[in-house]
Amino acid sequence: MPSLTYQDLHARHADAIRAEVAAALGLAGPPGDLLRSSCEELMRRQTMRYPLSVLPLAVHGAETGDPEPALPLAVVHLLWWTAACRLDDLADAEAAGAGPAPSGHEAVLTTLAAGSLLPLRLLDSPRLPAPVRPVLTAEFTACGLAAVAGQLADLRGCTSGVPRREAVLAAYRGKSGAPFAMITAMASLLAGAEPERTLLWREFGDLLGILWQLFNDQEDITSGRHEDLRNGTVTHLLACAHEAASPADSARLHCLRAAARTSPQARAELLELLLSGPALEGFRQDLETYRRRAHGVLDRLSGRDPYASCLYDLIGQASRLSLRTPAPVL
């Protein structure tokens, strides 16, 4: 068992993070201001299920023994993901045929402010050392471009050809790996780590981000939400199923994926194929590969405890295989 879980770390700093969020929202305007109210509503509506805002705290703590200087970065991470998840929800609604509602335009403007403009203001705060502010900003903008490229690749994958594992993982590296790599590198830079260590922290974040996307894919199934099936999303598990399938079965997967958007029966049939032995084995193999790589990078970094233990805990959470092949009906 880790000596300090990432949930433990969040519990220690939850009040400080909330105070930082309130201060950040204050940058959008005075109380009652339209933009500020919209950003506050976004934060209330788009609550994160897991406290990943502690990731920069854990990295900074692993480097220096003190997580608190990274509190502004925790808010940058939280704002970025809150906005990204909201945009993802809007895209899913449009893909489902609902079309952009009038309020959707307001939501896009709010997510632009909360996910991009407010973080940039935070990164220019006097609370951060002046010499490091430009490199933090450069890291943030580079991440944004990589994440948008990954999201575009993910959306394009919904309509093109037979999905392949490597192509899906490349999209995951952009849309999820890049934001994690951004925040781990930023925490390393803020901690004054040597360039070689920052490169390792960026690599670790990239691997953890991919693992977290695989975790999200599993949770979408185990929770019964099945949003990926309803949206026709090309997931890594779907790519594994295609690669393990015969040409005839691959064609069936393609048809079921299209029908699953509206048909509960098609969703059930598709899910049965996704959880078949060969597809699930391919998923398990890649999950284990990325788990080993993330552990290897973290071993090389040899960060300070108890904060390094939080990062091992995050790997454990993200790399757990929770999907199971259904038992045969006798």
LOVEX-322425 format. One record per residue (C-alpha): z, x negated, y; residue in three letters; residue number from 0. Coordinates in nm, 2 decimals. Layout:
% residues N
+--------+--------+--------+------+------+
:     up :   east :  north : resn : resi :
+--------+--------+--------+------+------+
:      Z :      X :      Y :  ala :  NUM :
...
+--------+--------+--------+------+------+
END
This chain:
% residues 330
+--------+--------+--------+------+------+
:     up :   east :  north : resn : resi :
+--------+--------+--------+------+------+
:   0.00 :   0.00 :   0.00 :  met :    0 :
:  -0.08 :  -0.13 :   0.35 :  pro :    1 :
:   0.23 :  -0.22 :   0.56 :  ser :    2 :
:   0.08 :  -0.01 :   0.85 :  leu :    3 :
:  -0.18 :   0.25 :   0.81 :  thr :    4 :
:  -0.42 :   0.34 :   1.08 :  tyr :    5 :
:  -0.25 :   0.68 :   1.11 :  gln :    6 :
:   0.08 :   0.50 :   1.16 :  asp :    7 :
:  -0.08 :   0.30 :   1.44 :  leu :    8 :
:  -0.21 :   0.61 :   1.60 :  his :    9 :
:   0.13 :   0.78 :   1.58 :  ala :   10 :
:   0.28 :   0.48 :   1.77 :  arg :   11 :
:   0.03 :   0.50 :   2.05 :  his :   12 :
:  -0.08 :   0.87 :   2.06 :  ala :   13 :
:   0.11 :   0.94 :   2.38 :  asp :   14 :
:  -0.04 :   0.63 :   2.55 :  ala :   15 :
:  -0.39 :   0.73 :   2.44 :  ile :   16 :
:  -0.34 :   1.08 :   2.57 :  arg :   17 :
:  -0.23 :   0.94 :   2.90 :  ala :   18 :
:  -0.53 :   0.71 :   2.91 :  glu :   19 :
:  -0.77 :   1.00 :   2.84 :  val :   20 :
:  -0.61 :   1.20 :   3.12 :  ala :   21 :
:  -0.66 :   0.91 :   3.36 :  ala :   22 :
:  -1.02 :   0.87 :   3.25 :  ala :   23 :
:  -1.10 :   1.24 :   3.30 :  leu :   24 :
:  -0.95 :   1.20 :   3.65 :  gly :   25 :
:  -1.24 :   0.97 :   3.73 :  leu :   26 :
:  -1.47 :   1.28 :   3.69 :  ala :   27 :
:  -1.31 :   1.45 :   3.99 :  gly :   28 :
:  -0.99 :   1.61 :   4.12 :  pro :   29 :
:  -0.82 :   1.89 :   3.93 :  pro :   30 :
:  -1.03 :   2.20 :   3.92 :  gly :   31 :
:  -1.35 :   2.01 :   3.99 :  asp :   32 :
:  -1.64 :   2.16 :   3.78 :  leu :   33 :
:  -1.74 :   1.83 :   3.61 :  leu :   34 :
:  -1.38 :   1.74 :   3.53 :  arg :   35 :
:  -1.31 :   2.09 :   3.40 :  ser :   36 :
:  -1.63 :   2.07 :   3.18 :  ser :   37 :
:  -1.52 :   1.73 :   3.04 :  cys :   38 :
:  -1.17 :   1.85 :   2.97 :  glu :   39 :
:  -1.31 :   2.15 :   2.79 :  glu :   40 :
:  -1.54 :   1.92 :   2.58 :  leu :   41 :
:  -1.23 :   1.71 :   2.48 :  met :   42 :
:  -1.04 :   2.02 :   2.38 :  arg :   43 :
:  -1.33 :   2.17 :   2.19 :  arg :   44 :
:  -1.46 :   1.86 :   2.01 :  gln :   45 :
:  -1.14 :   1.74 :   1.85 :  thr :   46 :
:  -1.18 :   1.44 :   1.61 :  met :   47 :
:  -1.05 :   1.50 :   1.26 :  arg :   48 :
:  -0.95 :   1.13 :   1.22 :  tyr :   49 :
:  -0.78 :   0.91 :   1.48 :  pro :   50 :
:  -1.05 :   0.64 :   1.49 :  leu :   51 :
:  -0.96 :   0.57 :   1.85 :  ser :   52 :
:  -0.71 :   0.32 :   1.71 :  val :   53 :
:  -0.98 :   0.09 :   1.59 :  leu :   54 :
:  -0.99 :  -0.13 :   1.90 :  pro :   55 :
:  -0.61 :  -0.14 :   1.90 :  leu :   56 :
:  -0.61 :  -0.27 :   1.55 :  ala :   57 :
:  -0.87 :  -0.54 :   1.62 :  val :   58 :
:  -0.70 :  -0.65 :   1.94 :  his :   59 :
:  -0.36 :  -0.65 :   1.76 :  gly :   60 :
:  -0.51 :  -0.85 :   1.47 :  ala :   61 :
:  -0.64 :  -1.11 :   1.72 :  glu :   62 :
:  -0.34 :  -1.14 :   1.95 :  thr :   63 :
:  -0.05 :  -0.95 :   1.80 :  gly :   64 :
:  -0.06 :  -0.70 :   2.09 :  asp :   65 :
:  -0.27 :  -0.38 :   2.06 :  pro :   66 :
:  -0.18 :  -0.23 :   2.40 :  glu :   67 :
:  -0.43 :  -0.41 :   2.62 :  pro :   68 :
:  -0.71 :  -0.24 :   2.42 :  ala :   69 :
:  -0.59 :   0.11 :   2.52 :  leu :   70 :
:  -0.89 :   0.16 :   2.77 :  pro :   71 :
:  -1.12 :   0.07 :   2.48 :  leu :   72 :
:  -0.96 :   0.33 :   2.26 :  ala :   73 :
:  -1.06 :   0.59 :   2.52 :  val :   74 :
:  -1.41 :   0.45 :   2.55 :  val :   75 :
:  -1.44 :   0.49 :   2.17 :  his :   76 :
:  -1.30 :   0.84 :   2.18 :  leu :   77 :
:  -1.53 :   0.95 :   2.46 :  leu :   78 :
:  -1.83 :   0.80 :   2.30 :  trp :   79 :
:  -1.77 :   0.98 :   1.97 :  trp :   80 :
:  -1.67 :   1.31 :   2.12 :  thr :   81 :
:  -2.00 :   1.32 :   2.31 :  ala :   82 :
:  -2.20 :   1.20 :   2.01 :  ala :   83 :
:  -2.05 :   1.47 :   1.79 :  cys :   84 :
:  -2.12 :   1.74 :   2.05 :  arg :   85 :
:  -2.48 :   1.63 :   2.08 :  leu :   86 :
:  -2.51 :   1.64 :   1.70 :  asp :   87 :
:  -2.38 :   1.99 :   1.70 :  asp :   88 :
:  -2.63 :   2.10 :   1.96 :  leu :   89 :
:  -2.91 :   1.94 :   1.77 :  ala :   90 :
:  -2.80 :   2.11 :   1.45 :  asp :   91 :
:  -2.79 :   2.45 :   1.62 :  ala :   92 :
:  -3.14 :   2.40 :   1.75 :  glu :   93 :
:  -3.26 :   2.28 :   1.41 :  ala :   94 :
:  -3.12 :   2.60 :   1.26 :  ala :   95 :
:  -3.35 :   2.80 :   1.48 :  gly :   96 :
:  -3.09 :   2.91 :   1.74 :  ala :   97 :
:  -3.27 :   2.72 :   2.01 :  gly :   98 :
:  -3.10 :   2.57 :   2.32 :  pro :   99 :
:  -2.87 :   2.83 :   2.47 :  ala :  100 :
:  -2.83 :   2.83 :   2.85 :  pro :  101 :
:  -2.49 :   2.69 :   2.81 :  ser :  102 :
:  -2.64 :   2.41 :   2.60 :  gly :  103 :
:  -2.80 :   2.26 :   2.90 :  his :  104 :
:  -2.45 :   2.24 :   3.06 :  glu :  105 :
:  -2.32 :   2.08 :   2.74 :  ala :  106 :
:  -2.58 :   1.81 :   2.75 :  val :  107 :
:  -2.50 :   1.72 :   3.11 :  leu :  108 :
:  -2.13 :   1.71 :   3.02 :  thr :  109 :
:  -2.18 :   1.49 :   2.72 :  thr :  110 :
:  -2.39 :   1.26 :   2.93 :  leu :  111 :
:  -2.10 :   1.22 :   3.18 :  ala :  112 :
:  -1.82 :   1.20 :   2.92 :  ala :  113 :
:  -2.00 :   0.98 :   2.67 :  gly :  114 :
:  -2.18 :   0.74 :   2.90 :  ser :  115 :
:  -2.08 :   0.76 :   3.27 :  leu :  116 :
:  -1.71 :   0.78 :   3.23 :  leu :  117 :
:  -1.69 :   0.49 :   2.98 :  pro :  118 :
:  -1.89 :   0.28 :   3.22 :  leu :  119 :
:  -1.64 :   0.36 :   3.49 :  arg :  120 :
:  -1.36 :   0.26 :   3.26 :  leu :  121 :
:  -1.53 :  -0.07 :   3.17 :  leu :  122 :
:  -1.54 :  -0.15 :   3.54 :  asp :  123 :
:  -1.17 :  -0.08 :   3.59 :  ser :  124 :
:  -0.95 :  -0.34 :   3.75 :  pro :  125 :
:  -0.72 :  -0.30 :   3.45 :  arg :  126 :
:  -0.97 :  -0.51 :   3.26 :  leu :  127 :
:  -1.00 :  -0.88 :   3.34 :  pro :  128 :
:  -1.29 :  -0.92 :   3.58 :  ala :  129 :
:  -1.47 :  -1.20 :   3.38 :  pro :  130 :
:  -1.50 :  -0.98 :   3.07 :  val :  131 :
:  -1.62 :  -0.66 :   3.23 :  arg :  132 :
:  -1.99 :  -0.75 :   3.24 :  pro :  133 :
:  -2.00 :  -0.85 :   2.87 :  val :  134 :
:  -1.81 :  -0.53 :   2.78 :  leu :  135 :
:  -2.06 :  -0.33 :   2.97 :  thr :  136 :
:  -2.35 :  -0.51 :   2.81 :  ala :  137 :
:  -2.20 :  -0.44 :   2.46 :  glu :  138 :
:  -2.17 :  -0.07 :   2.55 :  phe :  139 :
:  -2.53 :  -0.03 :   2.67 :  thr :  140 :
:  -2.67 :  -0.23 :   2.37 :  ala :  141 :
:  -2.48 :   0.00 :   2.14 :  cys :  142 :
:  -2.61 :   0.31 :   2.31 :  gly :  143 :
:  -2.97 :   0.20 :   2.26 :  leu :  144 :
:  -2.91 :   0.11 :   1.89 :  ala :  145 :
:  -2.73 :   0.44 :   1.83 :  ala :  146 :
:  -3.01 :   0.64 :   1.99 :  val :  147 :
:  -3.26 :   0.46 :   1.78 :  ala :  148 :
:  -3.06 :   0.53 :   1.46 :  gly :  149 :
:  -3.02 :   0.89 :   1.55 :  gln :  150 :
:  -3.40 :   0.92 :   1.62 :  leu :  151 :
:  -3.47 :   0.76 :   1.28 :  ala :  152 :
:  -3.22 :   1.01 :   1.12 :  asp :  153 :
:  -3.40 :   1.31 :   1.28 :  leu :  154 :
:  -3.74 :   1.17 :   1.20 :  arg :  155 :
:  -3.63 :   1.14 :   0.84 :  gly :  156 :
:  -3.58 :   1.51 :   0.82 :  cys :  157 :
:  -3.96 :   1.57 :   0.84 :  thr :  158 :
:  -4.12 :   1.26 :   0.68 :  ser :  159 :
:  -4.20 :   1.16 :   0.33 :  gly :  160 :
:  -3.97 :   1.09 :   0.04 :  val :  161 :
:  -3.64 :   0.95 :   0.16 :  pro :  162 :
:  -3.54 :   0.60 :   0.05 :  arg :  163 :
:  -3.19 :   0.45 :   0.03 :  arg :  164 :
:  -3.27 :   0.15 :   0.25 :  glu :  165 :
:  -3.43 :   0.36 :   0.52 :  ala :  166 :
:  -3.14 :   0.59 :   0.53 :  val :  167 :
:  -2.89 :   0.31 :   0.54 :  leu :  168 :
:  -3.09 :   0.15 :   0.83 :  ala :  169 :
:  -3.05 :   0.48 :   1.02 :  ala :  170 :
:  -2.68 :   0.48 :   0.94 :  tyr :  171 :
:  -2.65 :   0.13 :   1.07 :  arg :  172 :
:  -2.78 :   0.25 :   1.41 :  gly :  173 :
:  -2.62 :   0.59 :   1.45 :  lys :  174 :
:  -2.28 :   0.49 :   1.31 :  ser :  175 :
:  -2.27 :   0.12 :   1.25 :  gly :  176 :
:  -2.36 :   0.04 :   1.61 :  ala :  177 :
:  -2.08 :   0.23 :   1.78 :  pro :  178 :
:  -1.82 :   0.08 :   1.54 :  phe :  179 :
:  -1.97 :  -0.27 :   1.59 :  ala :  180 :
:  -1.96 :  -0.21 :   1.96 :  met :  181 :
:  -1.59 :  -0.13 :   1.98 :  ile :  182 :
:  -1.48 :  -0.40 :   1.74 :  thr :  183 :
:  -1.68 :  -0.66 :   1.93 :  ala :  184 :
:  -1.54 :  -0.53 :   2.26 :  met :  185 :
:  -1.19 :  -0.56 :   2.14 :  ala :  186 :
:  -1.26 :  -0.91 :   2.02 :  ser :  187 :
:  -1.41 :  -1.01 :   2.36 :  leu :  188 :
:  -1.11 :  -0.85 :   2.54 :  leu :  189 :
:  -0.88 :  -1.05 :   2.32 :  ala :  190 :
:  -1.05 :  -1.38 :   2.42 :  gly :  191 :
:  -1.17 :  -1.45 :   2.06 :  ala :  192 :
:  -1.41 :  -1.74 :   2.00 :  glu :  193 :
:  -1.78 :  -1.63 :   1.98 :  pro :  194 :
:  -1.79 :  -1.69 :   1.60 :  glu :  195 :
:  -1.50 :  -1.45 :   1.55 :  arg :  196 :
:  -1.66 :  -1.19 :   1.78 :  thr :  197 :
:  -1.98 :  -1.21 :   1.56 :  leu :  198 :
:  -1.76 :  -1.15 :   1.26 :  leu :  199 :
:  -1.58 :  -0.86 :   1.42 :  trp :  200 :
:  -1.92 :  -0.71 :   1.51 :  arg :  201 :
:  -2.03 :  -0.74 :   1.15 :  glu :  202 :
:  -1.71 :  -0.58 :   1.03 :  phe :  203 :
:  -1.76 :  -0.29 :   1.27 :  gly :  204 :
:  -2.12 :  -0.24 :   1.15 :  asp :  205 :
:  -2.01 :  -0.23 :   0.78 :  leu :  206 :
:  -1.71 :   0.00 :   0.86 :  leu :  207 :
:  -1.94 :   0.23 :   1.05 :  gly :  208 :
:  -2.18 :   0.26 :   0.76 :  ile :  209 :
:  -1.89 :   0.33 :   0.52 :  leu :  210 :
:  -1.75 :   0.59 :   0.76 :  trp :  211 :
:  -2.09 :   0.77 :   0.76 :  gln :  212 :
:  -2.09 :   0.77 :   0.38 :  leu :  213 :
:  -1.74 :   0.91 :   0.39 :  phe :  214 :
:  -1.85 :   1.19 :   0.63 :  asn :  215 :
:  -2.14 :   1.27 :   0.39 :  asp :  216 :
:  -1.89 :   1.31 :   0.11 :  gln :  217 :
:  -1.65 :   1.52 :   0.31 :  glu :  218 :
:  -1.93 :   1.76 :   0.42 :  asp :  219 :
:  -1.96 :   1.84 :   0.05 :  ile :  220 :
:  -1.60 :   1.83 :  -0.06 :  thr :  221 :
:  -1.49 :   2.05 :   0.23 :  ser :  222 :
:  -1.75 :   2.32 :   0.14 :  gly :  223 :
:  -1.91 :   2.31 :   0.49 :  arg :  224 :
:  -2.24 :   2.19 :   0.35 :  his :  225 :
:  -2.38 :   2.14 :   0.71 :  glu :  226 :
:  -2.62 :   1.87 :   0.58 :  asp :  227 :
:  -2.77 :   2.11 :   0.33 :  leu :  228 :
:  -2.80 :   2.38 :   0.59 :  arg :  229 :
:  -2.96 :   2.15 :   0.84 :  asn :  230 :
:  -3.20 :   1.98 :   0.60 :  gly :  231 :
:  -3.04 :   1.64 :   0.68 :  thr :  232 :
:  -3.16 :   1.34 :   0.49 :  val :  233 :
:  -2.85 :   1.18 :   0.36 :  thr :  234 :
:  -2.80 :   0.87 :   0.15 :  his :  235 :
:  -2.70 :   1.08 :  -0.15 :  leu :  236 :
:  -3.03 :   1.28 :  -0.11 :  leu :  237 :
:  -3.22 :   0.95 :  -0.11 :  ala :  238 :
:  -3.03 :   0.83 :  -0.42 :  cys :  239 :
:  -3.13 :   1.16 :  -0.59 :  ala :  240 :
:  -3.50 :   1.11 :  -0.50 :  his :  241 :
:  -3.50 :   0.75 :  -0.62 :  glu :  242 :
:  -3.35 :   0.85 :  -0.96 :  ala :  243 :
:  -3.58 :   1.15 :  -1.00 :  ala :  244 :
:  -3.92 :   1.18 :  -1.18 :  ser :  245 :
:  -4.21 :   1.28 :  -0.96 :  pro :  246 :
:  -4.17 :   1.64 :  -1.07 :  ala :  247 :
:  -3.80 :   1.64 :  -1.00 :  asp :  248 :
:  -3.86 :   1.47 :  -0.66 :  ser :  249 :
:  -4.10 :   1.75 :  -0.57 :  ala :  250 :
:  -3.83 :   2.00 :  -0.67 :  arg :  251 :
:  -3.58 :   1.82 :  -0.45 :  leu :  252 :
:  -3.81 :   1.85 :  -0.16 :  his :  253 :
:  -3.87 :   2.22 :  -0.21 :  cys :  254 :
:  -3.50 :   2.29 :  -0.26 :  leu :  255 :
:  -3.41 :   2.09 :   0.05 :  arg :  256 :
:  -3.64 :   2.31 :   0.26 :  ala :  257 :
:  -3.51 :   2.63 :   0.11 :  ala :  258 :
:  -3.14 :   2.53 :   0.13 :  ala :  259 :
:  -3.15 :   2.59 :   0.50 :  arg :  260 :
:  -3.13 :   2.96 :   0.45 :  thr :  261 :
:  -3.07 :   3.02 :   0.07 :  ser :  262 :
:  -2.73 :   2.99 :  -0.08 :  pro :  263 :
:  -2.89 :   2.97 :  -0.43 :  gln :  264 :
:  -3.11 :   2.68 :  -0.32 :  ala :  265 :
:  -2.81 :   2.50 :  -0.18 :  arg :  266 :
:  -2.62 :   2.54 :  -0.50 :  ala :  267 :
:  -2.92 :   2.41 :  -0.71 :  glu :  268 :
:  -2.97 :   2.12 :  -0.47 :  leu :  269 :
:  -2.60 :   2.03 :  -0.48 :  leu :  270 :
:  -2.61 :   2.03 :  -0.86 :  glu :  271 :
:  -2.90 :   1.78 :  -0.85 :  leu :  272 :
:  -2.73 :   1.56 :  -0.59 :  leu :  273 :
:  -2.41 :   1.54 :  -0.80 :  leu :  274 :
:  -2.60 :   1.45 :  -1.11 :  ser :  275 :
:  -2.51 :   1.13 :  -1.28 :  gly :  276 :
:  -2.80 :   0.91 :  -1.17 :  pro :  277 :
:  -2.79 :   1.01 :  -0.80 :  ala :  278 :
:  -2.41 :   0.97 :  -0.78 :  leu :  279 :
:  -2.42 :   0.63 :  -0.95 :  glu :  280 :
:  -2.66 :   0.50 :  -0.69 :  gly :  281 :
:  -2.43 :   0.63 :  -0.42 :  phe :  282 :
:  -2.13 :   0.47 :  -0.59 :  arg :  283 :
:  -2.31 :   0.14 :  -0.61 :  gln :  284 :
:  -2.39 :   0.12 :  -0.24 :  asp :  285 :
:  -2.04 :   0.24 :  -0.15 :  leu :  286 :
:  -1.89 :  -0.04 :  -0.35 :  glu :  287 :
:  -2.14 :  -0.29 :  -0.21 :  thr :  288 :
:  -2.04 :  -0.21 :   0.15 :  tyr :  289 :
:  -1.67 :  -0.20 :   0.06 :  arg :  290 :
:  -1.69 :  -0.55 :  -0.08 :  arg :  291 :
:  -1.88 :  -0.68 :   0.22 :  arg :  292 :
:  -1.63 :  -0.53 :   0.47 :  ala :  293 :
:  -1.34 :  -0.67 :   0.27 :  his :  294 :
:  -1.51 :  -1.01 :   0.26 :  gly :  295 :
:  -1.56 :  -1.02 :   0.64 :  val :  296 :
:  -1.20 :  -0.91 :   0.70 :  leu :  297 :
:  -1.07 :  -1.17 :   0.46 :  asp :  298 :
:  -1.26 :  -1.44 :   0.66 :  arg :  299 :
:  -1.12 :  -1.31 :   0.99 :  leu :  300 :
:  -0.76 :  -1.34 :   0.85 :  ser :  301 :
:  -0.61 :  -1.13 :   1.13 :  gly :  302 :
:  -0.25 :  -1.09 :   1.21 :  arg :  303 :
:  -0.04 :  -0.83 :   1.03 :  asp :  304 :
:   0.05 :  -0.56 :   1.04 :  pro :  305 :
:  -0.27 :  -0.48 :   1.24 :  tyr :  306 :
:  -0.50 :  -0.64 :   0.99 :  ala :  307 :
:  -0.35 :  -0.40 :   0.72 :  ser :  308 :
:  -0.46 :  -0.11 :   0.94 :  cys :  309 :
:  -0.82 :  -0.23 :   0.90 :  leu :  310 :
:  -0.79 :  -0.27 :   0.53 :  tyr :  311 :
:  -0.65 :   0.08 :   0.52 :  asp :  312 :
:  -0.96 :   0.21 :   0.71 :  leu :  313 :
:  -1.19 :   0.04 :   0.46 :  ile :  314 :
:  -0.99 :   0.21 :   0.18 :  gly :  315 :
:  -1.02 :   0.55 :   0.35 :  gln :  316 :
:  -1.39 :   0.51 :   0.41 :  ala :  317 :
:  -1.49 :   0.37 :   0.07 :  ser :  318 :
:  -1.31 :   0.62 :  -0.15 :  arg :  319 :
:  -1.55 :   0.80 :  -0.39 :  leu :  320 :
:  -1.45 :   1.17 :  -0.37 :  ser :  321 :
:  -1.76 :   1.32 :  -0.52 :  leu :  322 :
:  -1.77 :   1.41 :  -0.89 :  arg :  323 :
:  -2.04 :   1.51 :  -1.14 :  thr :  324 :
:  -1.97 :   1.87 :  -1.24 :  pro :  325 :
:  -1.84 :   1.91 :  -1.60 :  ala :  326 :
:  -2.10 :   2.07 :  -1.83 :  pro :  327 :
:  -2.06 :   2.44 :  -1.90 :  val :  328 :
:  -1.97 :   2.49 :  -2.27 :  leu :  329 :
+--------+--------+--------+------+------+
END
